[in-house]
């Protein structure tokens, strides 16, 4: 006895499922490649970190060896970051060269 032939809706559904399977397999391959790239980058950064740590004796930080004033526990700041901090710590920097009041429209 022979099997009944699938109708066109079943064939279209099967083809759609196969296409989705191909798409998902390609996505998995792309994600695996991304994972390998990230693992390589992580290994390189870990090696660079170990090399940097090997340059300094234990207990001494690189900032203690420098003559630059901002390396003694302070970071240099740009004018924009100073403005941002002085603006109520909202992270919004207003243009200091053209100050104008903040207005709110009636809702």
Backbone as CSV, one residue per row, in Angstrom:
resi,resn,N_x,N_y,N_z,CA_x,CA_y,CA_z,C_x,C_y,C_z
1,UNK,0.838,-1.161,0.000,0.000,0.000,0.000,0.897,1.243,0.000
2,UNK,0.559,2.233,-0.749,1.381,3.425,-0.860,0.875,4.522,0.072
3,UNK,1.780,5.387,0.435,1.403,6.506,1.314,0.698,7.562,0.484
4,UNK,-0.202,8.293,1.134,-0.874,9.366,0.384,0.103,10.513,0.124
5,UNK,-0.037,11.159,-1.021,0.837,12.271,-1.379,0.467,13.496,-0.546
6,UNK,1.473,14.190,0.017,1.161,15.381,0.810,0.616,16.497,-0.096
7,UNK,-0.277,17.275,0.456,-0.813,18.374,-0.346,0.154,19.550,-0.355
8,UNK,-0.131,20.576,-1.129,0.806,21.688,-1.323,1.044,22.476,-0.033
9,UNK,0.030,22.551,0.861,0.220,23.252,2.132,1.264,22.548,2.994
10,UNK,1.206,21.211,3.002,2.190,20.455,3.781,3.592,20.633,3.209
11,UNK,3.700,20.637,1.895,5.012,20.799,1.258,5.578,22.181,1.570
12,UNK,4.737,23.203,1.503,5.192,24.554,1.802,5.628,24.669,3.262
13,UNK,4.899,24.033,4.139,5.249,24.067,5.563,6.586,23.378,5.821
14,UNK,6.784,22.237,5.160,8.048,21.509,5.302,9.208,22.361,4.793
15,UNK,9.038,23.010,3.653,10.087,23.861,3.109,10.376,25.054,4.035
16,UNK,9.339,25.611,4.622,9.538,26.722,5.556,10.312,26.264,6.786
17,UNK,9.988,25.072,7.276,10.706,24.532,8.428,12.168,24.255,8.088
18,UNK,12.417,23.744,6.880,13.793,23.487,6.463,14.572,24.793,6.347
19,UNK,13.932,25.825,5.802,14.598,27.125,5.683,14.911,27.694,7.065
20,UNK,13.979,27.569,7.992,14.214,28.048,9.359,15.349,27.266,10.017
21,UNK,15.410,25.962,9.765,16.491,25.140,10.311,17.844,25.591,9.750
22,UNK,17.912,25.876,8.443,19.161,26.372,7.848,19.560,27.705,8.467
23,UNK,18.580,28.603,8.664,18.863,29.904,9.250,19.403,29.750,10.669
24,UNK,18.786,28.867,11.439,19.225,28.667,12.822,20.610,28.027,12.884
25,UNK,20.884,27.102,11.990,22.225,26.500,11.958,23.286,27.534,11.612
26,UNK,22.972,28.418,10.664,23.916,29.484,10.312,24.125,30.425,11.496
27,UNK,23.057,30.719,12.228,23.170,31.583,13.400,24.050,30.931,14.470
28,UNK,23.890,29.648,14.680,24.711,28.927,15.662,26.182,28.975,15.247
29,UNK,26.445,28.783,13.959,27.830,28.828,13.482,28.426,30.219,13.689
30,UNK,27.642,31.278,13.406,28.132,32.636,13.601,28.423,32.897,15.075
31,UNK,27.534,32.429,15.955,27.741,32.626,17.388,28.956,31.853,17.891
32,UNK,29.179,30.662,17.349,30.366,29.898,17.737,31.641,30.606,17.292
33,UNK,31.633,31.185,16.091,32.792,31.944,15.631,33.028,33.162,16.519
34,UNK,31.949,33.864,16.869,32.071,35.011,17.770,32.644,34.583,19.120
35,UNK,32.191,33.437,19.607,32.684,32.930,20.889,34.183,32.652,20.808
36,UNK,34.628,32.041,19.720,36.056,31.744,19.573,36.868,33.039,19.472
37,UNK,36.337,34.030,18.755,37.035,35.316,18.669,37.157,35.955,20.049
38,UNK,36.090,35.921,20.821,36.129,36.499,22.169,37.077,35.741,23.081
39,UNK,37.128,34.424,22.941,38.062,33.640,23.748,39.505,33.987,23.400
40,UNK,39.778,34.198,22.103,41.139,34.589,21.693,41.485,35.968,22.251
41,UNK,40.553,36.913,22.151,40.792,38.252,22.690,41.015,38.203,24.195
42,UNK,40.238,37.372,24.881,40.385,37.234,26.326,41.765,36.675,26.671
43,UNK,42.214,35.701,25.907,43.529,35.119,26.163,44.635,36.147,25.935
44,UNK,44.496,36.967,24.894,45.503,37.992,24.621,45.522,39.017,25.747
45,UNK,44.345,39.449,26.192,44.284,40.429,27.277,44.825,39.852,28.583
46,UNK,44.548,38.578,28.845,45.077,37.953,30.052,46.601,37.896,29.999
47,UNK,47.148,37.599,28.828,48.606,37.571,28.668,49.198,38.966,28.869
48,UNK,48.547,39.984,28.271,49.030,41.357,28.452,48.966,41.778,29.915
49,UNK,47.925,41.369,30.611,47.799,41.698,32.032,48.915,41.041,32.836
50,UNK,49.180,39.790,32.555,50.267,39.103,33.260,51.612,39.762,32.985
51,UNK,51.837,40.175,31.742,53.087,40.847,31.406,53.200,42.187,32.122
52,UNK,52.086,42.907,32.213,52.101,44.196,32.914,52.340,43.986,34.401
53,UNK,51.740,42.969,34.971,51.944,42.683,36.400,53.375,42.271,36.688
54,UNK,54.001,41.602,35.735,55.372,41.135,35.940,56.370,42.288,35.943
55,UNK,56.002,43.438,35.381,56.911,44.580,35.325,57.091,45.262,36.674
56,UNK,56.122,45.107,37.570,56.156,45.815,38.848,56.247,44.820,39.994
57,UNK,57.030,45.145,41.016,57.126,44.250,42.165,55.794,44.200,42.916
58,UNK,55.532,43.118,43.621,54.280,43.012,44.372,54.163,44.125,45.406
59,UNK,52.978,44.666,45.554,52.730,45.692,46.554,52.968,47.106,46.080
60,UNK,53.498,47.276,44.881,53.733,48.618,44.346,52.882,48.783,43.098
61,UNK,52.075,49.834,43.100,51.245,50.084,41.924,51.998,50.990,40.965
62,UNK,51.681,50.924,39.681,52.361,51.785,38.703,52.170,53.266,39.007
63,UNK,51.069,53.641,39.640,50.831,55.057,39.931,51.829,55.589,40.963
64,UNK,52.395,54.738,41.781,53.378,55.185,42.775,54.732,55.472,42.139
65,UNK,54.942,54.992,40.923,56.230,55.156,40.269,56.262,56.331,39.307
66,UNK,55.158,56.971,39.037,55.079,58.026,38.050,55.183,59.399,38.687
67,UNK,55.670,60.364,37.915,55.759,61.742,38.380,54.561,62.579,37.963
68,UNK,53.687,62.051,37.137,52.519,62.793,36.672,51.553,63.001,37.832
69,UNK,51.020,64.221,38.011,50.156,64.491,39.167,48.856,63.703,39.145
70,UNK,48.316,63.396,37.978,47.021,62.716,37.948,47.134,61.216,38.144
71,UNK,48.337,60.696,38.192,48.480,59.265,38.419,48.621,58.937,39.898
72,UNK,48.589,59.928,40.760,48.668,59.665,42.197,47.279,59.538,42.802
73,UNK,46.462,58.677,42.213,45.122,58.444,42.756,44.055,59.322,42.155
74,UNK,44.410,60.249,41.271,43.423,61.102,40.634,43.465,60.873,39.139
75,UNK,42.308,61.099,38.515,42.223,60.980,37.073,42.025,62.370,36.485
76,UNK,42.612,62.634,35.325,42.342,63.908,34.687,40.896,63.939,34.227
77,UNK,40.268,65.093,34.333,38.883,65.210,33.902,38.791,66.242,32.809
78,UNK,37.863,66.035,31.909,37.639,67.019,30.862,36.629,68.034,31.364
79,UNK,36.556,69.161,30.691,35.597,70.188,31.085,34.172,69.666,31.036
80,UNK,33.889,68.806,30.052,32.529,68.283,29.917,32.140,67.432,31.124
81,UNK,33.078,66.633,31.637,32.723,65.791,32.780,32.550,66.627,34.035
82,UNK,33.320,67.733,34.157,33.151,68.624,35.298,31.795,69.304,35.216
83,UNK,31.426,69.761,34.021,30.111,70.373,33.839,28.994,69.379,34.143
84,UNK,29.184,68.137,33.718,28.140,67.143,33.948,27.956,66.896,35.439
85,UNK,29.049,66.846,36.187,28.938,66.609,37.618,28.335,67.801,38.343
86,UNK,28.587,69.011,37.834,28.084,70.186,38.516,26.647,70.511,38.132
87,UNK,26.080,69.741,37.262,24.720,70.016,36.797,23.722,69.111,37.512
88,UNK,23.822,68.954,38.774,22.872,68.141,39.530,23.054,66.648,39.335
89,UNK,24.189,66.235,38.859,24.535,64.832,38.604,23.477,64.098,37.812
90,UNK,22.879,64.784,36.838,21.908,64.121,35.972,22.570,63.509,34.760
91,UNK,23.835,63.867,34.519,24.517,63.369,33.343,24.219,64.225,32.118
92,UNK,23.408,65.270,32.266,23.042,66.145,31.162,23.914,67.380,31.206
93,UNK,24.651,67.654,30.126,25.541,68.794,30.090,24.885,69.896,29.280
94,UNK,24.684,71.044,29.898,24.117,72.187,29.188,25.245,72.979,28.555
95,UNK,24.935,73.709,27.522,25.931,74.517,26.843,26.224,75.736,27.700
96,UNK,27.409,75.791,28.298,27.757,76.868,29.219,28.019,78.178,28.485
97,UNK,28.344,78.124,27.202,28.615,79.356,26.482,27.331,80.103,26.124
98,UNK,26.210,79.419,26.066,24.925,80.048,25.754,23.881,79.588,26.771
99,UNK,24.002,80.048,28.008,23.053,79.560,29.009,21.649,80.109,28.747
100,UNK,20.685,79.271,28.947,19.296,79.690,28.854,18.489,78.849,29.825
101,UNK,17.434,79.362,30.341,16.675,78.619,31.349,15.972,77.422,30.716
102,UNK,15.749,76.437,31.535,15.003,75.269,31.106,13.529,75.592,31.241
103,UNK,12.793,75.416,30.174,11.349,75.680,30.211,10.619,74.388,29.942
104,UNK,9.467,74.269,30.546,8.647,73.081,30.383,7.362,73.509,29.695
105,UNK,6.928,72.738,28.744,5.675,73.056,28.066,4.513,72.493,28.873
106,UNK,3.386,73.176,28.819,2.206,72.710,29.556,1.647,71.495,28.847
107,UNK,1.307,70.505,29.616,0.806,69.276,29.019,-0.696,69.262,28.959
